[in-house]
Amino acid sequence: MPMSPDGWLVSAGDVLAPAVALFHSLSDGTRLAIVQRLAGGEARVVDLVAELGLAQSTVSAHVACLRDCDLVVGRPEGRQVFYSLARPELLELLASAERVLTATGNAVTLCPNRSTQSDKSAKVRKVFR
């Protein structure tokens, strides 16, 4: 059984809790679509609503979840908030996930750096609907 830095025994669940929280935050199709969209640049909730075709309350709740997990940050500008990815390492995770999915015969484009903006919106709708 793993030990904590102070010598206490901890369960595997305790040790893995941060990883579980990270992957849980990405386990929902809407949240993953938001992350995919934000990988292409910042956006407001109203932009995400228009691009994803979802209700404002739904998008706001998912953005809040991603914010709570420190994956997304908001930049206030006047009465608007522009959201972006908080960690550039998330793009590496998306690229790794693409490779795993391709290797398993389930290729999906998650990292938008390989496509145009109009392609990105279409892929988000196609993959996550």
C-alpha positions in Angstrom: 0.0 0.0 0.0 1.3 3.5 -0.8 2.6 5.8 1.9 2.0 9.5 2.2 4.9 11.9 2.5 4.4 11.9 6.3 4.6 8.1 6.5 0.9 7.3 6.8 -0.6 4.5 4.8 -3.0 5.7 2.1 -5.4 3.8 -0.1 -4.9 3.6 -3.9 -8.1 5.6 -4.2 -6.6 8.5 -2.2 -3.5 8.5 -4.2 -5.4 8.4 -7.5 -8.1 10.9 -6.5 -6.5 13.9 -8.4 -6.2 11.7 -11.6 -9.8 10.5 -11.1 -11.0 14.1 -10.8 -9.1 15.1 -14.0 -10.4 12.3 -16.1 -13.9 12.7 -14.7 -13.9 16.3 -15.7 -13.1 15.2 -19.3 -15.5 12.2 -19.3 -18.6 14.2 -20.3 -19.0 14.9 -24.1 -20.1 18.5 -23.6 -17.1 19.3 -21.3 -14.7 17.6 -23.8 -16.3 19.6 -26.6 -15.8 22.8 -24.6 -12.1 21.9 -24.0 -11.7 21.1 -27.6 -13.2 24.5 -28.6 -11.1 26.4 -26.1 -8.0 24.7 -27.4 -8.5 26.8 -30.5 -8.7 30.1 -28.5 -10.8 31.8 -25.8 -14.5 32.1 -26.0 -17.5 33.5 -24.1 -20.3 31.3 -22.9 -22.5 32.9 -25.6 -20.0 31.8 -28.2 -20.0 28.2 -26.9 -23.8 28.2 -26.8 -23.9 29.2 -30.5 -21.2 26.8 -31.6 -22.4 23.8 -29.6 -26.1 24.4 -30.0 -26.8 23.8 -26.3 -28.7 25.8 -23.7 -26.9 28.6 -21.9 -27.5 27.0 -18.5 -26.0 23.7 -19.7 -22.9 25.4 -21.1 -22.5 27.5 -18.0 -22.7 24.5 -15.7 -20.1 22.6 -17.7 -17.8 25.6 -17.8 -18.1 26.0 -14.1 -17.2 22.3 -13.6 -14.1 22.8 -15.8 -13.2 26.0 -13.8 -13.6 24.1 -10.5 -11.1 21.5 -11.8 -8.7 24.3 -12.7 -8.8 23.3 -16.4 -10.4 26.6 -17.6 -9.9 30.2 -16.5 -12.0 33.3 -17.1 -10.8 36.7 -18.1 -13.3 39.4 -17.3 -13.7 42.2 -19.8 -16.4 44.6 -18.9 -19.6 42.6 -18.4 -18.2 39.6 -20.4 -16.0 36.7 -19.4 -13.6 35.2 -21.9 -12.7 31.6 -21.1 -9.5 29.8 -22.1 -7.6 26.7 -21.1 -5.7 27.1 -17.9 -3.0 24.5 -18.7 -1.2 24.1 -22.0 -0.4 20.5 -20.9 -4.1 19.8 -21.6 -3.3 20.0 -25.4 -0.7 17.3 -24.9 -3.2 15.1 -23.2 -5.7 15.6 -26.0 -2.9 14.7 -28.6 -2.1 11.6 -26.6 -5.7 10.6 -26.4 -5.9 10.9 -30.2 -3.0 8.5 -30.6 -4.6 6.0 -28.2 -7.9 6.2 -30.0 -6.3 5.8 -33.4 -4.3 2.8 -32.1 -7.6 1.2 -30.9 -9.4 1.8 -34.2 -11.5 4.7 -32.9 -9.7 7.7 -34.4 -11.1 11.1 -33.3 -9.6 14.5 -33.7 -9.5 16.2 -30.3 -6.7 18.7 -30.8 -7.9 21.5 -33.1 -4.4 22.7 -34.1 -4.6 20.4 -37.1 -7.8 21.9 -38.6 -9.5 25.2 -39.5 -11.9 27.0 -37.3 -15.0 26.0 -39.3 -13.8 22.4 -39.3 -13.5 22.5 -35.5 -17.1 23.5 -35.0 -18.3 20.8 -37.3 -16.1 18.1 -35.6 -17.4 19.1 -32.2 -21.0 18.7 -33.4 -20.3 15.5 -35.2 -18.3 13.8 -32.4 -20.3 14.9 -29.4 -23.9 14.7 -30.6 
